[in-house]
Amino acid sequence: MRIAFPLIAFVIGPRLSKAQIQVQGHRGCRGYLPENTIPGFIRALEMGVDVLELDVVISGDGHVLVSHEPWMNPDICLGPQGQSLRGKKKINLFQMTLEEIQSYDCGALGNRQFLLQQPRFLKKPTLQEVFESVQQWLKTQPDRTCQFNIEIKRNPKYDLKFHPPVKEYCDRVVREIELSKMASKCNLQSFDRETLEYLHQSNPQIPLAFLVERGTFRKNISKLSFIPQIYSPKFSLLTADEVEYIHEQGMIVIPWTVNEQIEIQHMIELGVDGIISDYPDRVVQLRH
């Protein structure tokens, strides 16, 4: 029997108070610690996030790996001997074993886009390792809970090159969540419409978020055969009328990636239900 994936609790209808707005840590807390790493996720929890937002790809030996790209990003990763990867052919994670992948460092370089980020030697974790680490942290914080917003990074052009075909990709991620007994804590998100359509048909109990980077809600939603639970646009696309209309369709609005305080405040004033940020502490502060 399939395990139910209850939708993360939201109130649809009356405008949420600031205190009810959900805070999501983008790739952990990328503004302060290297992205998609266990220390970054734990730091985000310490800041008070409700949800950890992260990305998953598939290794060559079938592990569900937490990584934004299906290759080693030369801007944030170094080779096993500390060598630079810039100017070289993409190092394909889908052609590597987990052991090989975790011999690379993806934290010591830091990230030039985030001047407050603290570099440190860190490996790409598996989704299972993230779940286990978060559960261990939560045992020390009995009054805290944590949800996971997991992005499937499928690109049709990359099928069988950088990741499995859509069915296998999605099934592996869902199976890992179920085996880790984290079904009640997760929703899945994607920019890829085929991914969302497959998940809706194969696992209708899973809450889904439709990620979009351009266009209006009406135009974007017309591309799907169903209405997902969450609409997650680039924050600059939203207006008060747009948010109101999305709510009228029974959907939750969670924009990305909102980093500056003036932008966070604007999203709160628009009436969004949650905010994804590289600086989740700023959202926590403005929420109160």
N, C-alpha and C positions, 0 to 999 in steps of 0.2 A: 504494500500500500504506500502511495506517495505521502511524504510528510508535508503538512501545510506550511506555507510561508506567509504568516499573517502580515498584513500591511502595517508598516510602521504607523503608530497611532498619530492621527491628525484629526483636527476638527474641520470639516468642510461645511461652509455656510457662513456663520458670523465671522467677521474679521478677527483674526488672532490678535491677542495682546502681544506686546513685544516679548514678554517672558515666555510665550508659547512658541516663538519662532525657533525652529530647529537649527542647530549649529553643526555643520559638517566640515571636518578637517580635510582639506584637499591634499591627497597623497600623504596624509598625516598632517604635518604642519610645515610645508615646504619652505615657508619663509624663514624658519628657524633651524631645521635639521634636514638632512638629505631626504629626498622624496621616496615614498614607498619602502621605507625601512622600519624595522621594529622599534628602534629608539624614537623615530619620528612619530609613530603611532602612539606610543606610550606618552610622549610629551604632549601630544594633542589631547589625550585623555586627561592628563594633569591640568590642562588649560580649561577643561570643562566641556569638551565637545559631546554631542549626543550621538553622532554618527562618524565613522571613519570611511572616507571615500578613497577608493583604491582601484588599480587596474590589474587585470590578469591576462597572461599569455601562457603558452604551452611549451615546455621544454622538449627536446628531442626524445627523451625517455619517458614522456608522458606526465610530468609533474605540472600542476597548476602553479605558476610562478607569478609573484607580484612584481610587475614591471610595466611601465608606460609604453615602451617600445618593445617589439619582438626582436630587438638587436641591442647590442651594447652601445649606449649613447656616448659618443666620444667626448661630449661636453661635460659629462659627469662621471665617466667610468675610466678606470685604468686597468691595464693587463695584469696577469698573475705576478709579473716581476716589477710591477709599478710603471710599466711603459705606457706612453701616450698612445691613444688609438686614433688620434686625429689624422686625417688624410689617408686613411686605410680603408679597405673594403669593409662593408658592414659585417659585423660578427653576429651571425644568425643564431639566436637562442633556440630555434626550432631544430637546429642541427647539432645541438650540444647536450651533453648529459648535465644533470643537476650538479654533480661534483665539479665538472668543468666550469659551469656558470658561476658557482660560488667560490671559485678561486680568483675571480675578478673583484676589484674594489669599485664600489659606486657611491662613494661618499667623501673620500679624502680630497678630491679636487674642489669640492664645494660647487656652487652654482653662481656664475657671475650676475645672473638676473636678480639674485636675492642677497643683498649685501649683509643682511643680518644672519644669514645661514652659517651655522657652525660646522665646518668640515670635520669629518672623522671617518676612519676606515670602517666600511660597512658592506655587507654582501646583499644580494637580492634574495629575499626570503621566499619560501613557498607560502601559499595561502594557508596551509595547515599550520605552519610555524607562526604565522600572524595570529590565527585563531587561538593557538595554545598560549602565546605570550600575553594576549589581551585577557584571556580567561584567568591566567595567573595573577595579573594585575588587579582584576576585578575582585578576586578573593580577598584582597587587602582593603577593598573599598566597598563594604556591604551595602551602602546606600546608592551605589552607582550602577548604571546599565550602559550598554553600548550596542549600537546597530552598525551594520556594514552596508555601504552602497558600492557595489562591485561592478566595474565596467568591463565588458567583454570587448576587446580591441580588434574585432574582426574587420578586415578590409577585403572585399571580394577579389581584388587583384593579388592578394597575398595568399589565397588558398593554396595549400600544398607547397608553398614556398617559405612563408614565415609562420604559418599556423595551419592547423587542420581545417577541412571544410566545415561549414557552419554547424551542421548537425553534430559532428564529433566534438567540435570546440565547445559548444553549449553543453552537451551531455557530460563532458568531463568536468566542467565547472560545477554544474548542478550536483553531480555525483560526489564531488569533493565536499561541497557544502553539507550534503546529507550525511556522508560518512563522518564528518566532524560534528554532527548533531547541532549545527548552527542554523538550521532552516528557519527557525522563528526569529532570527536576528538579521536576516539579509533581504535586500532587494537587488535586482540586476538592472543595469543600464547599458545603453549602447547608442551610438550614432547610426549604426547600420540597421536599416529597416528589415532586411532579411533575417537578421539575428532576432529582432524583436518579434517578427511574425512567427518564426520557428518556436521561440520560447512560449509565446502565447498559445500556440496549438499543442505543443508537447507537454508543457507544464503550466497550465492556466492558473494554478494556485500561487505562482510566483509574482509578487508585485514588480512591475516594470517601469523604468523611467526612459523617456524618449529624449535623448540629447540632441540639441540642434545648435548650429552656429550662425545661421542666417535665415531670413525670411520671417513671415508672420505665422502666428499660430494656426490660422485657418488654412493657409497654404501647406504648412508642414503636416498637420494632422490628417489632411486629405490623402496623404501618401500611405497611410496605414489603413488596414482593413478593420481595425478595432481601436478602442479608446484605452490607452494605458492609464495606470493610476497616477503617474507623475510626469509632468512636463518640465524639462530641465534645459532652458535656453541660456545662451550667452547673455549675461545680465543687461548689456546695452540694448538688447532687442525689446525689453519690456517697457510698457507704459501702464498707467493706472487702468485704462480701459481694457488693455490686453489681459491684465491680471484678473480683472473682474469677469471678463468673458470666459477665461479658462476655468475659473471657479464655477461658473454657471454650467460648464460641461461636466462638473463633478471631479475635476482633476486638481492635484496638488501642484504648486509652482515652486520649484527650487532652482534658482539661477546659479550659474558659475561664471568665472571665478572672481569673487568680489573681494578686493583687497584693501582699497583705500577707505578710510573712515567715512568720507563724504558719500561714497558709493554705497557703502553698507547702510548708512542712514537713509539714503534714498530708496533702497530696496525695502527697508522696513516700512517706510512711508507708503510705498506702493501696495503693501499688504501681502507680500510673499509669505510662503509657509516655512521656508527654510533657506539657508544661505551656505554655499560652498565657498570656502576661503583658504588661501595659503597662510593667513594670519587669523586663525579661529579665535584667538584671545580677544581680538578687536571686536568680533561679533558678540562674543560673550559679554564684553564690557558694555556695548551699546544696547544689548538686549535688556539690561536691567534698568 
